[in-house]
Amino acid sequence: MLLALGDGYPVVIKQLIQGFFLLVWPFWAVAVIVVSIGYHFVLFPILYVLFWPVRVVFKDRKPIDSAIEPDTPTQ
């Protein structure tokens, strides 16, 4: 697919375009991995701190444990 990007150009330019895409795509793949790791270690802690109040509010709104348990017959 990347080799087809050079079609329609003169031979020398076609070879340069094809060689460029063959040499560059691994760097893009590595860059995507590095950026995603960076987001994980930078963006996730920031969001964790920003949404801390939301987690606290919803943590307190658990249903009462006795409301979940089935009724036990009394003797």
VOKOLGU-933458 format. One line per 4 residues: number of its first residue (from 1); their letters; for each residue x, y, z of N, C-alpha, C, O, CB. Coordinates in nm, 4 decimals, padded with zeros to 6 digits. Glycine has a CB too. Layout:
N
NUM> A> X:Y:Z:X:Y:Z:X:Y:Z:X:Y:Z:X:Y:Z | ... .
END
This chain:
75
1> MLLA> 00.0828:-00.1184:00.0000:00.0000:00.0000:00.0000:00.0881:00.1260:00.0000:00.0620:00.2204:-00.0746:-00.0947:-00.0008:00.1216 | 00.1915:00.1266:00.0835:00.2790:00.2430:00.0861:00.3567:00.2579:-00.0439:00.3867:00.3696:-00.0860:00.3751:00.2337:00.2030 | 00.3898:00.1447:-00.1083:00.4646:00.1518:-00.2333:00.3805:00.2127:-00.3438:00.4347:00.2723:-00.4370:00.5127:00.0134:-00.2745 | 00.2496:00.1989:-00.3351:00.1612:00.2540:-00.4375:00.1550:00.4067:-00.4311:00.1090:00.4695:-00.5265:00.0212:00.1957:-00.4224 .
5> LGDG> 00.1993:00.4670:-00.3230:00.1962:00.6120:-00.3128:00.2938:00.6789:-00.4088:00.2812:00.7980:-00.4371:00.2268:00.6540:-00.1714 | 00.3911:00.6032:-00.4589:00.4867:00.6594:-00.5530:00.4456:00.6434:-00.6977:00.5152:00.6921:-00.7868:00.6194:00.5968:-00.5327 | 00.3357:00.5774:-00.7234:00.2914:00.5563:-00.8618:00.2529:00.6888:-00.9263:00.1964:00.7772:-00.8618:00.1724:00.4583:-00.8667 | 00.2847:00.7006:-01.0552:00.2491:00.8192:-01.1293:00.3571:00.9261:-01.1292:00.3422:01.0283:-01.1963:00.1242:00.8752:-01.0748 .
9> YPVV> 00.4648:00.9051:-01.0557:00.5756:01.0002:-01.0518:00.6892:00.9479:-01.1406:00.6929:00.8290:-01.1719:00.6250:01.0226:-00.9048 | 00.7812:01.0350:-01.1809:00.8997:00.9874:-01.2525:00.9777:00.8870:-01.1675:00.9623:00.8832:-01.0454:00.9902:01.1060:-01.2915 | 01.0617:00.8056:-01.2326:01.1260:00.6921:-01.1673:01.2070:00.7334:-01.0443:01.1943:00.6709:-00.9390:01.2157:00.6205:-01.2658 | 01.2880:00.8348:-01.0554:01.3734:00.8728:-00.9426:01.2896:00.9234:-00.8259:01.3147:00.8873:-00.7109:01.4746:00.9800:-00.9854 .
13> IKQL> 01.1912:01.0061:-00.8549:01.1041:01.0586:-00.7481:01.0225:00.9445:-00.6887:01.0005:00.9402:-00.5677:01.0097:01.1708:-00.8022 | 00.9777:00.8527:-00.7725:00.9020:00.7373:-00.7239:00.9880:00.6561:-00.6270:00.9390:00.6136:-00.5224:00.8546:00.6485:-00.8424 | 01.1150:00.6341:-00.6599:01.2025:00.5577:-00.5719:01.2264:00.6326:-00.4407:01.2313:00.5702:-00.3347:01.3360:00.5285:-00.6416 | 01.2409:00.7625:-00.4461:01.2597:00.8410:-00.3240:01.1363:00.8351:-00.2342:01.1477:00.8195:-00.1126:01.2919:00.9865:-00.3590 .
17> IQGF> 01.0191:00.8476:-00.2948:00.8943:00.8429:-00.2160:00.8769:00.7053:-00.1529:00.8447:00.6946:-00.0345:00.7713:00.8767:-00.3049 | 00.8982:00.5998:-00.2321:00.8823:00.4647:-00.1783:00.9856:00.4363:-00.0692:00.9528:00.3775:00.0339:00.8943:00.3609:-00.2908 | 01.1089:00.4775:-00.0915:01.2118:00.4575:00.0101:01.1825:00.5353:00.1363:01.2043:00.4860:00.2470:01.3469:00.4971:-00.0437 | 01.1331:00.6572:00.1201:01.0970:00.7389:00.2361:00.9907:00.6702:00.3206:01.0036:00.6622:00.4428:01.0472:00.8766:00.1912 .
21> FLLV> 00.8852:00.6202:00.2554:00.7776:00.5567:00.3310:00.8212:00.4246:00.3920:00.7741:00.3881:00.4997:00.6572:00.5346:00.2420 | 00.9102:00.3522:00.3252:00.9584:00.2269:00.3833:01.0493:00.2511:00.5033:01.0516:00.1709:00.5967:01.0323:00.1456:00.2783 | 01.1237:00.3606:00.5011:01.2131:00.3901:00.6121:01.1430:00.4592:00.7284:01.1844:00.4438:00.8433:01.3265:00.4754:00.5641 | 01.0375:00.5352:00.7002:00.9768:00.6194:00.8025:00.8683:00.5491:00.8827:00.8488:00.5829:00.9994:00.9197:00.7415:00.7391 .
25> WPFW> 00.7969:00.4530:00.8253:00.6817:00.4000:00.8984:00.7182:00.3342:01.0312:00.6370:00.3414:01.1234:00.6095:00.3009:00.8127 | 00.8360:00.2694:01.0481:00.8667:00.2156:01.1821:00.8818:00.3254:01.2870:00.8478:00.3057:01.4037:00.9947:00.1327:01.1770 | 00.9327:00.4407:01.2451:00.9467:00.5504:01.3412:00.8103:00.6012:01.3869:00.7942:00.6397:01.5027:01.0277:00.6654:01.2798 | 00.7121:00.6016:01.2970:00.5773:00.6417:01.3359:00.5176:00.5417:01.4340:00.4505:00.5798:01.5299:00.4874:00.6551:01.2125 .
29> AVAV> 00.5427:00.4127:01.4089:00.4902:00.3102:01.4995:00.5507:00.3257:01.6386:00.4798:00.3159:01.7387:00.5190:00.1691:01.4443 | 00.6804:00.3497:01.6449:00.7463:00.3687:01.7744:00.6969:00.4974:01.8397:00.6770:00.5017:01.9611:00.9005:00.3722:01.7578 | 00.6772:00.6018:01.7604:00.6289:00.7293:01.8152:00.4898:00.7136:01.8765:00.4616:00.7714:01.9814:00.6261:00.8375:01.7054 | 00.4041:00.6370:01.8128:00.2688:00.6145:01.8676:00.2781:00.5435:02.0019:00.2054:00.5780:02.0950:00.1820:00.5312:01.7689 .
33> IVVS> 00.3652:00.4461:02.0130:00.3802:00.3736:02.1392:00.4365:00.4658:02.2474:00.3885:00.4645:02.3607:00.4718:00.2505:02.1205 | 00.5371:00.5455:02.2135:00.5978:00.6353:02.3118:00.4984:00.7414:02.3584:00.4911:00.7720:02.4774:00.7225:00.7023:02.2528 | 00.4222:00.7973:02.2652:00.3235:00.8996:02.3023:00.2131:00.8391:02.3887:00.1685:00.9026:02.4843:00.2626:00.9646:02.1760 | 00.1684:00.7178:02.3571:00.0636:00.6561:02.4382:00.1129:00.6256:02.5792:00.0374:00.6394:02.6755:00.0137:00.5282:02.3717 .
37> IGYH> 00.2384:00.5845:02.5921:00.2944:00.5621:02.7260:00.3054:00.6956:02.8001:00.2776:00.7033:02.9198:00.4340:00.4928:02.7171 | 00.3459:00.7996:02.7287:00.3544:00.9319:02.7909:00.2194:00.9804:02.8399:00.2086:01.0338:02.9503:00.4120:01.0323:02.6932 | 00.1159:00.9621:02.7584:-00.0173:01.0013:02.8018:-00.0603:00.9228:02.9248:-00.1245:00.9769:03.0149:-00.1177:00.9813:02.6890 | -00.0247:00.7956:02.9278:-00.0663:00.7130:03.0405:-00.0045:00.7626:03.1710:-00.0716:00.7656:03.2742:-00.0278:00.5671:03.0161 .
41> FVLF> 00.1230:00.8016:03.1668:00.1907:00.8433:03.2892:00.1741:00.9913:03.3203:00.2037:01.0338:03.4320:00.3361:00.8111:03.2795 | 00.1275:01.0710:03.2244:00.1108:01.2147:03.2483:-00.0373:01.2510:03.2592:-00.0788:01.3158:03.3554:00.1772:01.2962:03.1354 | -00.1155:01.2098:03.1620:-00.2559:01.2508:03.1577:-00.3412:01.1771:03.2605:-00.4293:01.2373:03.3219:-00.3122:01.2277:03.0189 | -00.3165:01.0481:03.2800:-00.3982:00.9711:03.3732:-00.3900:01.0242:03.5163:-00.4940:01.0386:03.5806:-00.3560:00.8261:03.3703 .
45> PILY> -00.2700:01.0540:03.5691:-00.2674:01.1109:03.7055:-00.3378:01.2457:03.7165:-00.4001:01.2751:03.8185:-00.1244:01.1264:03.7518 | -00.3282:01.3273:03.6127:-00.3971:01.4571:03.6161:-00.5481:01.4358:03.6214:-00.6169:01.4994:03.7012:-00.3591:01.5431:03.4924 | -00.5998:01.3469:03.5372:-00.7438:01.3183:03.5401:-00.7848:01.2534:03.6718:-00.8943:01.2790:03.7220:-00.7827:01.2274:03.4229 | -00.6992:01.1705:03.7277:-00.7284:01.1063:03.8556:-00.7485:01.2107:03.9651:-00.8403:01.1993:04.0463:-00.6153:01.0096:03.8944 .
49> VLFW> -00.6627:01.3122:03.9671:-00.6743:01.4181:04.0678:-00.7949:01.5071:04.0387:-00.8662:01.5467:04.1310:-00.5456:01.5028:04.0723 | -00.8183:01.5389:03.9117:-00.9308:01.6268:03.8784:-01.0655:01.5635:03.9121:-01.1572:01.6331:03.9556:-00.9268:01.6628:03.7308 | -01.0782:01.4324:03.8923:-01.2064:01.3662:03.9161:-01.2149:01.3024:04.0542:-01.3059:01.2237:04.0803:-01.2303:01.2610:03.8105 | -01.1211:01.3351:04.1432:-01.1254:01.2822:04.2782:-01.2560:01.3172:04.3497:-01.3130:01.2293:04.4145:-01.0076:01.3343:04.3574 .
53> PVRV> -01.3071:01.4417:04.3415:-01.4343:01.4716:04.4092:-01.5502:01.3870:04.3571:-01.6378:01.3484:04.4345:-01.4681:01.6187:04.3930 | -01.5519:01.3582:04.2291:-01.6602:01.2765:04.1731:-01.6540:01.1357:04.2301:-01.7572:01.0775:04.2636:-01.6519:01.2723:04.0188 | -01.5341:01.0808:04.2413:-01.5199:00.9459:04.2980:-01.5647:00.9427:04.4429:-01.6274:00.8460:04.4863:-01.3748:00.8978:04.2873 | -01.5333:01.0472:04.5183:-01.5715:01.0511:04.6598:-01.7230:01.0576:04.6739:-01.7803:00.9904:04.7597:-01.5064:01.1716:04.7306 .
57> VFKD> -01.7877:01.1375:04.5908:-01.9333:01.1515:04.5990:-02.0006:01.0192:04.5672:-02.0912:00.9772:04.6393:-01.9833:01.2612:04.5032 | -01.9580:00.9531:04.4607:-02.0239:00.8288:04.4227:-01.9847:00.7127:04.5131:-02.0574:00.6136:04.5207:-01.9912:00.7950:04.2792 | -01.8731:00.7230:04.5807:-01.8329:00.6199:04.6754:-01.9270:00.6197:04.7950:-01.9556:00.5136:04.8505:-01.6876:00.6414:04.7209 | -01.9751:00.7360:04.8353:-02.0650:00.7460:04.9495:-02.2083:00.7073:04.9155:-02.2899:00.6905:05.0061:-02.0623:00.8860:05.0042 .
61> RKPI> -02.2403:00.6931:04.7911:-02.3791:00.6653:04.7514:-02.4043:00.5173:04.7255:-02.4860:00.4823:04.6403:-02.4144:00.7446:04.6272 | -02.3359:00.4315:04.7973:-02.3612:00.2885:04.7847:-02.4946:00.2566:04.8513:-02.5325:00.3205:04.9494:-02.2457:00.2050:04.8480 | -02.5645:00.1589:04.7984:-02.6901:00.1201:04.8655:-02.6601:00.0586:05.0032:-02.5527:00.0029:05.0259:-02.7706:00.0187:04.7774 | -02.7534:00.0700:05.0900:-02.7370:00.0149:05.2252:-02.7268:-00.1371:05.2149:-02.8024:-00.2006:05.1414:-02.8562:00.0567:05.3189 .
65> DSAI> -02.6335:-00.1936:05.2885:-02.6117:-00.3379:05.2802:-02.7358:-00.4166:05.3208:-02.7631:-00.5221:05.2635:-02.4943:-00.3780:05.3678 | -02.8106:-00.3677:05.4177:-02.9279:-00.4415:05.4626:-03.0379:-00.4418:05.3572:-03.1229:-00.5309:05.3568:-02.9804:-00.3824:05.5922 | -03.0373:-00.3447:05.2693:-03.1389:-00.3412:05.1644:-03.1106:-00.4452:05.0572:-03.2019:-00.4865:04.9857:-03.1464:-00.2022:05.1018 | -02.9884:-00.4871:05.0451:-02.9529:-00.5865:04.9448:-02.9785:-00.7280:04.9946:-03.0173:-00.8155:04.9172:-02.8073:-00.5711:04.9049 .
69> EPDT> -02.9570:-00.7500:05.1222:-02.9727:-00.8842:05.1778:-03.1203:-00.9256:05.1764:-03.2090:-00.8436:05.2006:-02.9162:-00.8901:05.3218 | -03.1451:-01.0531:05.1480:-03.2858:-01.0997:05.1507:-03.3388:-01.1017:05.2943:-03.2637:-01.1124:05.3912:-03.2980:-01.2419:05.0874 | -03.4683:-01.0912:05.3032:-03.5311:-01.0923:05.4356:-03.5130:-01.2300:05.5004:-03.5338:-01.3338:05.4376:-03.6823:-01.0561:05.4254 | -03.4748:-01.2272:05.6245:-03.4613:-01.3532:05.6990:-03.5844:-01.3662:05.7876:-03.6280:-01.2707:05.8520:-03.3278:-01.3574:05.7847 .
73> PTQ> -03.6374:-01.4847:05.7887:-03.7585:-01.5018:05.8728:-03.7234:-01.4872:06.0209:-03.6217:-01.5384:06.0677:-03.8243:-01.6410:05.8472 | -03.8080:-01.4180:06.0914:-03.7888:-01.4012:06.2363:-03.8685:-01.5065:06.3091:-03.9759:-01.5456:06.2635:-03.8308:-01.2594:06.2833 | -03.8173:-01.5533:06.4224:-03.8888:-01.6576:06.4978:-03.9498:-01.6031:06.6229:-04.0134:-01.6772:06.6979:-03.7965:-01.7717:06.5327 .
END
